[in-house]
């Protein structure tokens, strides 16, 4: 008898705790989630920043939890890779978290990341942003509420510590991370907006907890996976906003070329074909359904 295939939740938990560094790519819709899995990323980061940007609104708790949940459900349905939902501050207090978390689990998501800012949040990398943190006991309560609400023990709750973002220093960051681990967090995401990785590397070196760490090297892109792997305490690296940046850059370029050239005759050859897009849409599977069932 062969061993049962592990669920996506179990696969993600294994990725998070495996000695080999796992990697996740950001996405903001089912197509970008599918492309991330196609490229070989271990997981898909359901980025709140990217989803807000795709709606052309700031990443400041403006989109409703229903909008966010619906997109995470669609991404999980489209991608074979586990989806990590960026739920910001949990859309309120511990009660909101307790009600929402089972809905994310039922939507096919394998993990949530929740940050210790106050609601409504401001995006972490915004210059001069409003980086107000919740009280430690309050955020511990959110973590505990999430853990109590999950049905599958393999579903992961990752606590995101924003103390470095808020400029509160290493001691505060380490104390908060330890408190979040004590509350039961499955991993700790430590974030920094410094343009060099020194601040994050100092945190990793000082971290004495057992929970794996998660890094998001958006502001310090010079830190490579091989360097992160060598640290030994990091389970996951997330590329947090590269899908939407790639999409915006490509669309701006193509749109400008079309206006410059007065048509699509020049850019057409550089674009994916309509057939490529139809393949991503699952056209072959639909044709098979037609063959079997349309009479």
N, C-alpha and C positions, 0 to 999 in steps of 0.2 A: 504494500500500500504506500502510495506517495504521500509526502507531507502536504497538508493543505497550503494553498497559496496565501501568504499573509495579506491582510487588508492594507489599504493605503495608510490608515492610521498607524498600524504596526510597522509598516515600512518606514514611515516618517520617524517614528520613535527610534527605530534602529539606526536610521541615518544620523539622528541628532546625537546619539550616544556612541556611535562607532568611532574608533580611533582615526579613521580616514575622514578628512574634512568633507562635508557635504556643501553643495552650492545651490542657491535658489535665484531665479531671475524674476524681476518684476513683471507684472502684467496688469492690464486695466480692462480687458474684455476677453471673451472666449477665444478669439483668434490669436491674440498675443499670448495667451496661456498655452494654446496648442503649439505655437511656434517655439515657445520656451522649452516645452517638453521635447519637441522635434529636434532642437539643438543639443539635447542631451543633459539639460539641467536636472538635478535630482528632485527639485521641488519648484513650485511657482509661488511667488510672493504677490498676494492680492493687495497691491499697494493702495492705501488711502490717498496718498499724494497723486498717484497716476489717475485714479478714478476721478478725483476732484478736477485734475487738469483736463481730463477728457470731457468733462462737463463745463469747462472754462470758468470754474469758480475756485476761490482760494481753498487751500487745505486747512480749514479752520472749523471743522465740525458743522459745515453747512449742508452737506448731503445728509439725507435722512438714513436711519438704520435700515429701512426697507429698501432703499436704493442700493445700499452697500450689500445687504444680504442677497438680494436678487442677483447682483452681478457675481458674487462669490459662488452662488449656486450654479449659475451658467458656466463659470470658469471650471468648476469642479466636474461638471458634466462633459465639458469639451476636452479636458486634459487628462491623460493617464497618470501624470505626476501628481503627488500630493500637493494640495493647495494650503498655504498659510494665509489666514485672513488677518489683515492689519485693522484691528477694531479700535484704533486710537485709544481713547480713555474708557471705552466700554459704553459710550453713549449715555453716560450718567453715573449714578452711584452703584453700589453693590447689588441693589434690587434690580436695576436695569440689566446688569451683567447676568444675574441669575436667570432672568427670563429670556435673554437673548442667546446665551451660549448654547442651549439645546437646539435652538433653531439653526445656528451655524453648523453644529454637528450633524443635524438631519439634512442639511444642504450639501453634505459630502465633503466639507472642509476637514482637514486633518489636524489643524492647530490654529490657535489664535495668538496674536501678540497684542498685549495691552500695556499702555504706557502710563507712567505715574504723574501725568500732568492733571491739572484741573480741567473741568469741562465748562465751556467749550475750549478746545486746544488751539494753539497756534503752531504752524509747521516748524520743525526743529531747526532747519537750516536757514530760516529767514533772518536776514540781518536786522538786529534790533527787535526781534520778535518777543512776544509776551510769553515767557517761559516760567509759568507758575506751577509749582509742584504740589501734589496732594500730600496731606499728612501721612506719615508712614503707617500708622494703624488703619487709617482709612483705606489705603491701597492694599494692605494685607487682607482686609475684609473683602475687597474686590477679588483678589486671587482666590481666597477661600470659597467665596460664592461661586466662582467659575468652576472650581474643582468639585464642589458639591453638586453642581448642576449637570456635569458631564455624565454620560451613560457608559461610554467606552473608556476604560482606563488607559487605553493607548492614545486617546485624544490628548494633545499636548497644550498646556497653558504656559506661554512664555511671557515673563515679566520684563518690560522694557524700562530701564533706568535712565532718566534724563538729567541726573544731577550734574554731569559734566556739561551738558548742553546749557543748563541754567547757570553755569559758572560757580557751582558750589564746592568744587574741589574733589580730590581723590577720597579723602576720609569720609565725606558724606556719601559719595557714590558707593564705596565699599560697604558702609554701614547699611545703606538702603538695600543693596543687592543681597546682603546676608539676611536681612529681615524678610525679603521677598522669597528667598530660598526656604527660610524657616516656615513661611506661610504655605509652602508646598509647590512653588513654581517649578516647572519641569526644566526650565533653562532661563538664563538671564541675558537679555540683549543690552549691551552697553553701547551707548551712542556718543559721538563727539562731532563737533563741527570745526575742529582744528584742521588746518590744511596739511599738517604732518601727523603721522600716526603715533607720536610719542606719548600723548595723553592716554590713548587706548592701550598701548603696549605697557605702560606703567600700571594701569588697572589690571590687565591680564597677569602680569608678573606678581602682583600683590594678592590676587584672588586666591583665597584658601577654601572656598566652598567646593562642594561636590557637583553641583549643577553645571552642565556644560554652558559655555558662553556662546553668544551669537554676535557677529560683527557686521556692520553695514558700512563699507569703506567708500561711501559716496564722496566725502570731503577730502579723503586722503587716498586717491586712487593708486598711488605708487606702492601700496602694500599688496603684494601678490599672494595668490593662494599658497604657493610653496612656503612663503614666510609665515603665513597664518598657521599652516599645518605644523610648522616647526615649533610653534608656541605650546602645543600639546594640551591646551585647556579649551580650545574653541571647537565646537561641533558643527557650526554652520556659518557660512558667509552668504549674505544677501546683497545682491546688486539691486538697489532699492528704487531707482527711477530711470533706468536706462532704456526701457521699452518706449516710454512716452517721449523721451528725448530723441531717440532714434526716429520715431514716427514723425515728430515735429520737424526734425532736420530734413528728413527725406521729402516730406510733403512741401515744405518751403522751397526746397531746391527744384523739385519737379514743377510745381506751380509757376515758379519764376521763369523756368526754361520755356514752358508753354507760352507764357505771355511774351517772352523775348522773341521766340521763334514764330509766333502767330499760328500755332497749331501743335499737334502732337507728333508730327512726322519725324522729329529729331529724338524725342525722349522715348518713343514707343519701344525701341529696341533694347533700352536699358531697364525696362520694367518687367516684373514677372508677367507671364502670359495670362490671359483669361482662363486658360486651361489649368494653370498652376493654382489659381484662386479657386476654381471649381473643385479641384482635388482636395484642397483644404476644407472646403465646404462639405465634403463627404458625398460628392456626386456619385461615385462608383457604388457606394452602399445603397444609395437611393435607387439607382438603376437595377440593382439586384432585387430590391424589394418590389420594384415594378415588374420584373420578370416573374417573380414568384406569386404575386398576389393580385396584380391588375388583370382582370379578365373581361 
